[in-house]
Amino acid sequence: MFCIPGHYETDLESVLIPYGLIQDRIERLARDILRDNSPESIVALCVLKGGHKFFVDLCDHIQIVCRNSKVSLPMAIDFIRLKSYVGTESSQDVQVIGGDNLADLKGKNVLVVEDIIDTGRTMTKLISLLKTYDPKSVQVASLLVKRTPQSVGYKPDYIGFEVPDKFVVGYALDYNEYFRDLGHICVINENGKRKYATKK
């Protein structure tokens, strides 16, 4: 029913969220963000690497809505890179391993754009870090929120989809750097985990 790259056909349990549905939901999120923030300016802060595709599509949808309506949302962009996963496991240690000078966020409205909230520990740590730079506000948009018993209870301001407690890949979400080139969000199977157990 769905087009899957041949090199991943035997590695997936199911298509969880097809690409078209992802785009429809991102457009709705863009409208919600505009409604809540216009006409003030924001700094959209992309959490790399997994968040980059959601970030680009969300920013594009915001620009399209601004072009076709009277609402306005001046937007700057910035990037940060975190590391919290080893294979399929979310580690207790969250490392900030890249990013521009966060001191530039002082006094600004920050919109953190993330691919997935799992336990919530990573985002809780990132928000605490950002607040030390004295931004005017911090909001979070996450494409996915996982329903997991390990959750610390954190919920972002904007949620694309809630997903079951399974390891999902595609739409820039990876397993050891593989599957980022898959358009749909899918559940990886045991064969895929074994096949790509080693990083690229």
VENUR-V437818 format. One record per residue. D_LAST is the distance of its C-alpha to the last C-alpha in whole Angstrom. Layout:
BEGIN
d_last
D_LAST
D_LAST
END
This chain:
BEGIN
d_last
29
26
24
20
18
18
15
15
19
19
16
18
22
23
23
24
25
25
25
28
29
27
28
32
31
30
33
35
33
33
37
37
36
38
41
40
40
42
43
42
39
35
32
29
26
23
21
17
14
15
19
19
20
22
24
24
26
28
29
30
32
34
35
36
38
39
40
42
44
46
44
42
39
38
34
32
28
26
23
22
18
18
16
17
15
13
12
15
17
19
20
23
22
21
20
21
19
20
23
26
29
30
34
34
34
37
40
37
36
33
31
27
25
23
21
22
24
23
26
27
26
24
26
29
28
27
30
32
30
31
35
35
35
38
37
40
38
34
33
30
29
26
25
25
26
26
29
28
30
28
29
31
33
32
32
31
34
32
30
29
29
29
26
27
25
22
18
18
15
16
18
15
14
11
10
7
6
7
11
12
13
16
19
21
20
20
20
17
19
18
17
14
13
14
12
8
9
7
4
0
END
